[in-house]
Amino acid sequence: MDPVVDARAVIMKNEMLVALLLDDYSQAGEIKETVKQKIGPLSQGRTLYVTTDEGVYYRTMTLDNNLRDGDTRDLIIQDANDMFDNLNIHENHLK
């Protein structure tokens, strides 16, 4: 969907994060709401976070790549938990 260039998702226990990379951030709020509406039913009762923060997107991409590359699962889980614990830092981007 325009202007989404790429999206990554991480699911940890009762939380789900969708990080979006956009080519036009002027519509970020509208895009996040649309994604929440479309993905909400798929979250199966998890708390759903949708962000357009580029730092969170790239961190999510790194987690995904590390998992695919076979990195130590414990380190990946620890990093993912830390990311979820610190999402409040990017609070303005989550709204």
N, C-alpha and C positions, 0 to 999 in steps of 0.2 A: 504494500500500500504506500502511496506517496505521502510524505517524503521519507519514508523509512528505507534506509540503505541496507541495514542488517539488524538482526535481533538475536539475543542470546538469552537463555533461561537457566535458572538454577532452582532446584527444589530441595529443600532441607526440612525434613520432618513436617511441621505445620506451616511452613512459609514457602512462598514461591516468588521469585524475582524475575521480572522480564526487563532486560536492559535494551534500549533502542538506540541505534545510531542513525541520526537524521542528516539529510543534506540541507534542510531548511528548518531552523529552530523557531521560526516565527509562529509556527502552528503547533508547538510542542504540547501545550495544554490540551488542545483538541485531540491530538493524536493519542496521548496517554489515556484520555477518557474513552476513546473509541476502542483502543486495545483492551482496556479493563472490561468494557461491555462484552467484547467478543471472547476474551479468554476467561472471564469470571466463571462461567459455567463449567469450564474445564479444570478449575483449580481444586475441585472436590473438597470445598470447605477450608482450604488453606488460606492464610492471610496472603493477599496478592499485593505485591509492590510492582509498580511500573515506573521506570525512570528513563530520562533522556540524558542523564549525566554521562559525559564521555568517559570519565575516569572509572565509573562503575561498569560501563559497557566493556572497557578494555580489561578490567580486572575479571569480569565474568568470562570474557573470551580466553584469557590466560588460564583460568580454572578449567574451562572446557578443554583447551588444548593439552594441559597437563594431564588431565584424566585420560584423554585419548592416547597420549604418549606413554601411558603406563607409569606415571610418577607415583610415588608413595601415597596410597589412599589416605592414610592418617593425616599427612600434611595438607592434602587437598581439602579434607573435611575441616581441619583446623582453620584453614584460610577462608573457606566458605562461611563457617560459623562467625569468624571475625568480621567478614564483610556484612553479614546480616546484623551483627551486633552494632555496627557502626553506620548503618544506613541513615540514622538520624542526622549525621553530618551533612548528608545530601538532601535533607528534608525538603528544601524548596524545589528541588528537581523532582521529588516524588509526588508532589501535589498535582 
